[in-house]
């Protein structure tokens, strides 16, 4: 089993027509700290809700702006339209108002690991630096595509890690590093069992980042997907203890550990 402060999951309510509707709140407590949360439960600077979707479904998401500045919501990497009520980043919502987004998740293009954040220019860096970002997963429909024995790996043995490293140079030169909103996490994994690591890199500076498992022989980690797109061979035939990530990218790994290890998130040249 895994043990870690994962995320609150955004609830969806199904309509009589089979559509799914949900509500997410954007909030702030000053000019520095922002966040997303369930309606009435949003706490600036705390981990945002995890948004989970499935292919072949229609979704309606209402963004409630209870902060003091305009905002919007961008589903980073998701294969949806960039116009209208889908993911048009030029649409904004003022404080005290709501904005509705509508998504249809395609059957053949959208499964994978993504994330969401504000994209209201010129305030995107202020809001995201302040803590407004979260993970978005489009799940496989297991019974439709895969043998039963893979369900444990894809669903039961999932580990979600959202690394963030950022600073607001207008406010402070101190860089804030977090994983799932915390300075560090303790994971408890069953030895020699494969886990599905979904990793999101939330970085707004420095173009090269990488994840490292240390010591190098403690874990076998093989890439499964990059940026929501599966590799042609799953998992990668050659394991590695280091994996490169670019700004705002995502990485899925098959990970099996035989001893205690530390997972580091680095910025800078892959060495």
C-alpha positions in Angstrom: 0.0 0.0 0.0 1.0 3.7 -0.3 0.9 6.2 2.5 1.2 9.9 1.7 -0.8 13.1 1.9 -2.5 12.8 -1.4 -5.2 15.1 -2.7 -8.9 15.8 -2.1 -10.7 14.5 -5.1 -13.1 16.9 -6.9 -16.6 15.3 -6.8 -18.7 15.0 -9.9 -22.5 14.9 -9.9 -24.2 13.0 -12.7 -27.2 14.6 -14.4 -30.2 12.6 -15.7 -28.6 13.0 -19.2 -25.3 11.4 -18.1 -23.3 14.6 -18.0 -21.0 15.2 -15.0 -21.0 18.6 -13.2 -18.6 19.9 -10.6 -17.6 23.1 -8.8 -14.1 24.4 -7.9 -13.3 27.6 -5.9 -10.4 30.0 -6.5 -9.4 31.9 -3.3 -6.8 34.2 -1.8 -6.0 35.6 1.6 -3.7 38.5 0.7 -1.7 39.7 -2.3 0.7 36.7 -2.2 -1.1 33.4 -1.5 -3.8 31.8 -3.7 -5.3 28.4 -4.2 -8.1 26.1 -5.5 -10.4 24.1 -3.3 -13.8 22.6 -3.0 -16.6 25.2 -2.7 -16.6 26.6 0.8 -13.4 24.7 1.7 -10.7 26.6 -0.3 -7.6 27.4 1.8 -4.9 29.5 0.0 -1.6 27.8 -0.3 -3.0 24.3 0.4 -2.9 21.5 -2.1 -5.6 21.9 -4.8 -8.2 19.2 -5.5 -7.3 16.3 -7.8 -9.5 16.4 -10.9 -10.2 13.0 -12.4 -12.0 12.4 -15.7 -12.7 9.5 -18.1 -12.9 9.3 -21.9 -16.3 9.4 -23.7 -17.8 11.7 -21.0 -19.1 15.2 -21.0 -18.0 17.5 -18.1 -19.2 20.9 -16.9 -16.9 22.6 -14.4 -17.9 25.9 -12.6 -15.1 28.1 -11.4 -16.1 30.3 -8.5 -13.8 33.3 -7.9 -13.7 34.1 -4.2 -10.3 35.8 -4.5 -9.7 39.6 -4.9 -8.4 39.6 -8.5 -9.7 38.2 -11.9 -8.7 34.7 -12.9 -9.5 31.7 -15.1 -8.6 28.0 -15.3 -6.4 26.3 -17.9 -6.2 22.5 -18.3 -2.5 22.2 -19.2 -1.9 19.5 -21.8 -5.4 18.3 -22.1 -6.5 17.6 -25.7 -9.5 19.9 -25.8 -10.5 22.9 -27.8 -9.0 26.3 -27.0 -12.1 28.3 -27.9 -15.6 29.0 -26.5 -16.5 27.5 -23.2 -13.8 24.8 -23.3 -10.3 26.1 -22.6 -10.2 29.7 -24.0 -7.6 31.4 -21.9 -8.9 34.8 -22.9 -12.0 34.2 -20.9 -11.8 35.6 -17.3 -14.0 35.7 -14.2 -14.0 38.7 -11.9 -14.1 38.4 -8.1 -17.4 37.3 -6.8 -18.5 35.8 -10.1 -18.5 32.3 -11.8 -17.3 30.9 -15.1 -18.4 27.7 -16.7 -16.2 25.3 -18.6 -17.4 22.4 -20.7 -15.2 19.5 -21.7 -15.7 16.3 -23.8 -13.0 13.8 -23.3 -12.1 12.0 -26.5 -11.8 8.2 -26.5 -8.4 8.0 -28.3 -6.4 11.0 -27.3 -6.8 12.1 -23.7 -5.8 9.4 -21.2 -2.8 10.5 -19.1 -1.4 12.9 -16.5 -2.1 16.6 -16.8 -2.4 19.6 -14.5 -4.4 22.8 -14.2 -3.6 26.4 -13.3 -4.7 30.0 -13.9 -3.9 31.5 -17.3 -5.2 35.0 -16.9 -2.5 37.3 -18.2 -0.7 39.3 -16.8 -1.7 37.7 -13.5 -0.9 34.1 -14.2 2.5 34.1 -12.6 1.3 35.9 -9.5 -1.6 33.4 -9.0 0.4 30.3 -9.8 3.4 31.4 -7.8 1.0 31.9 -4.9 -0.1 28.2 -4.9 -2.9 28.0 -7.4 -2.2 24.7 -9.3 -3.4 21.1 -9.2 -3.2 17.7 -10.8 -5.6 16.4 -13.5 -5.8 12.7 -14.4 -7.7 11.2 -17.3 -8.1 7.6 -16.3 -8.0 4.5 -18.5 -11.3 2.6 -18.8 -9.7 -0.6 -17.6 -12.4 -3.1 -18.6 -12.5 -1.7 -22.2 -8.8 -1.8 -23.0 -6.6 -3.8 -20.6 -6.4 -7.3 -19.1 -7.6 -7.5 -15.5 -4.1 -8.1 -14.0 -3.1 -4.5 -15.0 -5.9 -2.9 -12.9 -3.8 -3.1 -9.7 -0.9 -1.3 -11.3 -3.0 1.5 -12.9 -5.5 2.1 -10.1 -4.6 0.5 -6.7 -0.8 1.1 -6.8 -0.9 4.7 -8.0 1.5 7.3 -6.5 0.8 11.0 -7.3 3.7 13.5 -7.0 3.4 17.1 -7.9 6.7 18.9 -7.5 6.7 22.7 -7.5 9.7 25.0 -7.4 9.0 28.7 -7.8 9.5 32.2 -6.4 7.9 35.6 -6.9 10.8 37.9 -7.5 8.6 40.9 -6.9 7.8 39.8 -3.4 10.9 37.7 -2.3 14.0 36.1 -3.7 13.4 33.0 -1.6 12.5 29.9 -3.7 9.6 27.7 -2.4 10.0 24.0 -3.0 7.0 21.7 -2.4 5.9 18.2 -3.2 2.1 17.8 -3.0 2.1 21.1 -1.1 4.6 19.8 1.6 8.3 20.2 2.1 8.7 16.4 2.0 6.7 13.2 1.9 7.2 9.8 3.4 6.0 6.9 1.1 5.5 3.4 2.3 5.8 0.9 -0.6 5.7 -2.9 -0.7 9.1 -4.1 -1.7 9.5 -5.5 -5.2 6.1 -4.5 -6.3 5.5 -2.1 -9.3 3.9 1.2 -8.6 2.5 3.7 -11.1 4.2 7.0 -10.3 2.4 10.0 -11.9 4.7 13.0 -11.6 3.9 16.6 -12.4 6.6 19.3 -12.6 5.3 22.8 -11.7 8.2 25.1 -12.5 8.1 28.6 -13.9 11.9 29.1 -14.1 14.9 27.0 -15.3 14.1 24.8 -18.3 15.8 21.6 -17.2 14.7 19.6 -14.2 15.0 15.9 -13.3 13.8 13.3 -10.9 16.4 11.1 -9.2 16.0 7.9 -7.2 18.9 7.5 -4.7 20.8 5.4 -4.1 20.8 4.4 -7.8 20.3 0.6 -7.2 17.4 1.0 -4.7 14.6 1.3 -7.2 14.0 0.2 -10.8 12.1 3.0 -12.6 11.0 2.8 -16.2 9.2 5.5 -18.2 5.6 4.7 -19.2 4.5 8.1 -20.6 5.7 11.7 -21.1 3.3 14.7 -21.1 0.2 12.4 -21.2 1.4 10.4 -24.2 2.4 6.7 -23.8 5.7 5.5 -25.1 5.7 3.2 -28.0 7.1 0.5 -25.7 5.7 0.2 -22.2 7.5 0.3 -19.9 10.8 1.4 -21.3 13.1 -1.6 -21.7 16.0 0.0 -19.9 15.6 1.3 -16.3 17.2 4.5 -15.1 17.5 6.2 -11.7 17.3 9.7 -13.4 14.6 11.1 -15.6 14.5 14.6 -17.2 11.5 16.9 -17.0 11.1 20.3 -18.7 9.1 23.2 -17.5 5.5 22.2 -16.6 5.9 18.7 -18.0 4.6 15.3 -16.7 6.2 11.9 -16.4 4.6 8.5 -15.7 6.9 5.8 -14.3 6.7 2.1 -13.5 8.7 2.0 -10.2 9.7 -1.1 -8.1 11.9 -0.6 -5.0 13.9 -3.2 -3.2 15.2 -1.0 -0.4 14.7 2.4 1.2 15.3 5.3 -1.3 15.0 9.1 -1.6 13.3 10.7 -4.6 14.9 14.0 -5.4 13.6 16.7 -7.6 16.5 18.7 -9.1 16.8 21.9 -11.1 19.7 22.3 -13.4 21.8 20.2 -15.8 21.2 16.4 -15.7 24.4 15.1 -14.1 
